[in-house]
Amino acid sequence: MKLLIVGTGYVGTTTGLVFAEMGHQVTGLDVDTQKIQSLQAGNLHFYEPGLDELLRKHVKNETITFTDNIKKAIEMNDVIFICVGTPKEENGSADLSYVKNVAQDIGRYMNRSKVIVTKSTVPVGTAELVTEWIKTSQLQSVPFAVVSNPEFLREGSALADALKPDRIVIGSTSDTARRIMRELYDNFQCPIIETNPKASEMIKYAANSFLALKISFINELARLCDKLEININDVAQGMGLDHRIGPHFFRAGLGYGGSCFPKDVNALLHTAEATGSPLTILESVVQVNTEQPLYLLNKLKQALGGNLQEKTIAVLGLAFKANTDDTRESASIKIIEALINEQANVKVHDPVVKWSGSSAGCHQFKTVADTVSGTDAVMICTDWDEYRELDWSKLKPLVKQPYLFDGRNMVDKEHVAKMGFYYTGVANH
Ligand SMILES: NC(=O)c1ccc[n+]([C@@H]2O[C@H](COP(=O)([O-])OP(=O)(O)OC[C@H]3O[C@@H](n4cnc5c(N)ncnc54)[C@H](O)[C@@H]3O)[C@@H](O)[C@H]2O)c1
């Protein structure tokens, strides 16, 4: 099939390449011409393991091409995937302006019948809005169908997730559109849930909110375990081996971040409030998550005498999790901002991300050794493998004070203690 992907970010680029791999002819469209030029030259404009190889392969074979010619791209393709961003509005709701712009472009340039698929994460009722936006922009009446087909991939393992999803959700009221979607996903070995657009839209928000809930549950429990001197990792393992609970998204740490969970939980809360059916459990999830990055930071502050002025702190990791360059809603950034507010000097390191903040109190270093050198405390904020494998015996002579705060419960605490560090994790007793 000839497919158009509108929005070539993390989701759009991955989706396009996976469909190209499945034998479809794909066009990627974006308003950002720099991204388009980079992708057409075979260079991925973001960090995602394994994706650059697939990009080079399909650009070379011409099974995927990239363009910023909106009119031509829409005219030439019959199935159009909307993969643009849906960031958080001030009031917590999802900003649908990018989706609306795309829908209006589609309406304006629609020359023959098309299937419009929303892959962006959008609130319940958006399929109806997209239908309306397309209709009111059409210059001539052309039939079309709108499908909700939410994406569940995770940054850092986007390719594997998109090639082998746990399930595919198709929400549509059109039999023809459902048939086309089934054909498109024919080679995928997973259950397909067919439902109406509203249920499909809700599945995505409910799934992300439930995962966020698991994270906040284990983090709040960790605070209790900390007081009782219980190792939260043992508790999480003991619980997670129960198949009804499962081990995933169940590690105590600095809380969830990234471009999805925070905004999606807030958007669902906004929907609940607007509908007059509050989700109080999710309100607590947000509260725990807002407090969590500061939980370990407060311990660090106490260890250094309650005042961080003139203290130098090493922060290891900027990305919101390992294997991505995404820093949106990263706990690490929140910790750095709090440290700067406390007038600490901050030295940061990340194997992939460049620090873009402008504060004179924060500087990035190329190596971990240079980052920790002369610092009063080291805090691990991102679970990069590189930090798991550090030789702490070589780092010990470099630090001013040997305090190590492990926000990811990822280093061997007995080993670092032997190397002379005072170790504190998140209830990692
Ligand atoms: N990133 C993830 O892990 C993930 C996972 C599942 C779902 N989602 C959802 O998928 C959607 C996209 O997320 P993302 O992380 O890929 O976003 P992104 O910011 O990486 O990419 C969005 C792209 O859309 C482009 N764009 C904006 N307006 C456009 C227009 N009018 N025409 C063409 N292109 C336009 C932007 O230039 C950008 O390149 C969001 O709704 C997100 O919630 C994201």
PDBQT file of the ligand as one rigid body, heavy atoms in Angstrom, charges set to zero:
ROOT
HETATM    1  N1  LIG A 501       7.500   9.359  21.770  1.00  0.00    +0.000 N 
HETATM    2  C1  LIG A 501       6.891   8.274  22.226  1.00  0.00    +0.000 C 
HETATM    3  O1  LIG A 501       7.483   7.420  22.902  1.00  0.00    +0.000 OA
HETATM    4  C2  LIG A 501       5.437   8.026  21.922  1.00  0.00    +0.000 A 
HETATM    5  C3  LIG A 501       4.875   6.752  22.106  1.00  0.00    +0.000 A 
HETATM    6  C4  LIG A 501       3.534   6.535  21.807  1.00  0.00    +0.000 A 
HETATM    7  C5  LIG A 501       2.758   7.595  21.373  1.00  0.00    +0.000 A 
HETATM    8  N2  LIG A 501       3.299   8.837  21.236  1.00  0.00    +0.000 N 
HETATM    9  C6  LIG A 501       2.438   9.920  20.747  1.00  0.00    +0.000 C 
HETATM   10  O2  LIG A 501       2.713  10.106  19.355  1.00  0.00    +0.000 OA
HETATM   11  C7  LIG A 501       2.618  11.493  19.012  1.00  0.00    +0.000 C 
HETATM   12  C8  LIG A 501       3.920  11.959  18.400  1.00  0.00    +0.000 C 
HETATM   13  O3  LIG A 501       4.947  11.843  19.365  1.00  0.00    +0.000 OA
HETATM   14  P1  LIG A 501       6.502  12.005  18.989  1.00  0.00    +0.000 P 
HETATM   15  O4  LIG A 501       7.261  11.725  20.225  1.00  0.00    +0.000 OA
HETATM   16  O5  LIG A 501       6.802  11.255  17.736  1.00  0.00    +0.000 OA
HETATM   17  O6  LIG A 501       6.534  13.580  18.684  1.00  0.00    +0.000 OA
HETATM   18  P2  LIG A 501       7.729  14.411  18.027  1.00  0.00    +0.000 P 
HETATM   19  O7  LIG A 501       7.645  15.766  18.631  1.00  0.00    +0.000 OA
HETATM   20  O8  LIG A 501       9.001  13.654  18.097  1.00  0.00    +0.000 OA
HETATM   21  O9  LIG A 501       7.314  14.498  16.476  1.00  0.00    +0.000 OA
HETATM   22  C9  LIG A 501       6.212  15.204  15.990  1.00  0.00    +0.000 C 
HETATM   23  C10 LIG A 501       6.550  15.724  14.596  1.00  0.00    +0.000 C 
HETATM   24  O10 LIG A 501       5.385  16.305  13.995  1.00  0.00    +0.000 OA
HETATM   25  C11 LIG A 501       5.816  17.387  13.168  1.00  0.00    +0.000 C 
HETATM   26  N3  LIG A 501       4.682  18.246  12.854  1.00  0.00    +0.000 N 
HETATM   27  C12 LIG A 501       4.029  19.132  13.645  1.00  0.00    +0.000 A 
HETATM   28  N4  LIG A 501       3.018  19.729  12.950  1.00  0.00    +0.000 NA
HETATM   29  C13 LIG A 501       3.022  19.204  11.712  1.00  0.00    +0.000 A 
HETATM   30  C14 LIG A 501       2.225  19.405  10.545  1.00  0.00    +0.000 A 
HETATM   31  N5  LIG A 501       1.201  20.264  10.541  1.00  0.00    +0.000 N 
HETATM   32  N6  LIG A 501       2.523  18.692   9.448  1.00  0.00    +0.000 NA
HETATM   33  C15 LIG A 501       3.541  17.829   9.437  1.00  0.00    +0.000 A 
HETATM   34  N7  LIG A 501       4.353  17.583  10.508  1.00  0.00    +0.000 NA
HETATM   35  C16 LIG A 501       4.094  18.268  11.621  1.00  0.00    +0.000 A 
HETATM   36  C17 LIG A 501       6.898  18.040  14.017  1.00  0.00    +0.000 C 
HETATM   37  O11 LIG A 501       7.733  18.869  13.231  1.00  0.00    +0.000 OA
HETATM   38  C18 LIG A 501       7.623  16.812  14.580  1.00  0.00    +0.000 C 
HETATM   39  O12 LIG A 501       8.681  16.407  13.750  1.00  0.00    +0.000 OA
HETATM   40  C19 LIG A 501       2.215  12.208  20.306  1.00  0.00    +0.000 C 
HETATM   41  O13 LIG A 501       0.832  12.320  20.362  1.00  0.00    +0.000 OA
HETATM   42  C20 LIG A 501       2.715  11.256  21.394  1.00  0.00    +0.000 C 
HETATM   43  O14 LIG A 501       1.969  11.392  22.587  1.00  0.00    +0.000 OA
HETATM   44  C21 LIG A 501       4.618   9.072  21.481  1.00  0.00    +0.000 A 
ENDROOT
TORSDOF 0
